Amino acid sequence: MSVDPALIEDPYELQKLMGFRITDWSEGYARWELPMSAKLGNRYGIPHGGVYATLLDTAMGFAGCYTGTSDERRLAMTLSLNVNYLSQPKGDLLVAEAHKVGGGRKTFFAEASVMDENGTTLATGTGVFRYRST
């Protein structure tokens, strides 16, 4: 698992705040990781649902935007996002994996899951995305 360093973009502000990073990216696939920290917790001390939603949304968006070159960047915006919350993490690392599952010239569909490092599935999601003009 790796990402060509030439394809890695500078972190945007929310990414810096939360601390997630891309660890694998290829045609139709993206993987992001986020070490758990207290700042990501809700009132019960478990990850806030928005953390899972952000990881799912980000991973799915990237899964549909791979071009293989830094000269030809592709961007997408989320049209629809569905999240299912399934379990609580038992580990300290959240891992989001996403796959592009269909689409056309202007939109695409993706599926993703968030797991902990022990392989427990914590959340799943589906999304519809529109390619943006750059």
C-alpha positions in Angstrom: 0.0 0.0 0.0 1.4 3.3 -1.0 0.7 6.6 -2.8 3.0 8.1 -5.3 4.4 11.1 -3.4 3.8 13.3 -6.5 0.1 12.7 -6.2 -0.2 13.7 -2.5 -1.7 17.2 -2.1 -1.0 19.6 0.8 -3.5 18.9 3.6 -6.5 21.2 3.6 -7.6 22.9 6.9 -10.1 20.2 8.1 -7.6 17.5 7.3 -5.0 19.2 9.4 -7.4 19.7 12.2 -8.6 16.1 12.3 -5.3 14.5 11.4 -6.3 12.0 8.7 -4.0 11.1 5.8 -4.2 9.2 2.5 -2.2 5.9 2.6 -3.2 4.2 -0.7 -4.8 5.5 -3.9 -5.3 3.9 -7.2 -7.9 3.7 -10.0 -11.3 3.3 -8.3 -9.8 2.9 -4.8 -8.7 5.1 -1.9 -7.6 4.4 1.7 -7.3 7.0 4.5 -6.1 6.6 8.1 -6.9 8.6 11.2 -5.2 8.0 14.6 -7.8 8.4 17.4 -7.4 11.2 19.8 -9.6 12.8 22.5 -10.5 15.8 20.3 -12.4 13.4 17.9 -14.7 12.1 20.6 -18.3 12.8 21.4 -19.8 13.3 24.9 -19.3 9.5 25.6 -15.7 9.5 24.6 -16.2 7.5 21.4 -15.6 9.0 17.9 -18.2 11.5 16.9 -20.4 10.3 14.0 -19.1 13.2 12.0 -15.6 11.7 12.1 -16.9 8.6 10.4 -18.9 10.6 7.9 -15.9 12.8 7.0 -13.6 9.7 6.5 -16.2 8.0 4.4 -16.9 11.1 2.3 -13.3 11.8 1.7 -12.3 8.3 0.8 -15.2 7.9 -1.6 -14.5 11.2 -3.3 -10.9 10.3 -3.8 -11.7 6.8 -5.0 -13.5 8.4 -8.0 -10.9 11.1 -8.7 -7.7 9.1 -9.3 -5.9 10.2 -12.5 -2.4 8.8 -11.9 -0.7 12.1 -12.6 -0.3 15.3 -10.7 -0.7 17.3 -13.9 -4.3 16.2 -14.4 -6.1 16.7 -11.1 -9.7 15.7 -10.8 -12.1 17.0 -8.1 -15.5 16.0 -7.1 -18.3 17.3 -4.9 -20.7 15.2 -2.8 -24.3 15.1 -4.0 -25.5 12.5 -1.6 -24.0 10.7 1.4 -25.5 7.9 3.4 -23.8 6.6 6.6 -24.6 3.5 8.7 -23.1 3.4 12.2 -22.4 -0.2 13.2 -19.9 -0.5 16.1 -17.4 1.2 18.4 -13.7 1.0 17.9 -11.6 -1.2 20.0 -8.4 0.1 18.6 -6.6 3.4 18.2 -6.6 3.8 14.4 -9.5 4.4 12.1 -9.1 3.1 8.5 -11.4 4.1 5.7 -11.4 2.2 2.4 -13.5 3.2 -0.6 -14.3 1.9 -4.0 -15.9 3.6 -7.0 -18.7 1.3 -8.1 -20.2 3.0 -11.1 -21.0 6.3 -12.8 -20.5 8.2 -16.0 -18.9 11.3 -17.5 -20.3 13.7 -14.9 -21.2 11.7 -11.8 -20.0 8.6 -10.0 -21.1 6.2 -7.2 -18.9 4.9 -4.4 -19.1 2.6 -1.3 -16.8 2.7 1.7 -16.3 1.4 5.2 -14.4 2.5 8.3 -12.7 -0.1 10.4 -10.4 -0.1 13.3 -6.9 -1.6 13.0 -8.4 -4.9 14.4 -10.7 -5.2 11.4 -13.9 -4.3 13.2 -16.3 -2.5 10.8 -17.4 0.6 12.5 -19.4 2.4 9.8 -20.3 2.0 6.1 -21.4 4.5 3.6 -22.5 5.1 0.0 -22.3 8.3 -2.0 -23.0 10.0 -5.2 -20.5 12.5 -6.5 -20.3 15.0 -9.4 -17.0 15.8 -11.1 -16.1 19.5 -10.8 -14.8 21.6 -13.5 -11.3 22.9 -12.7 
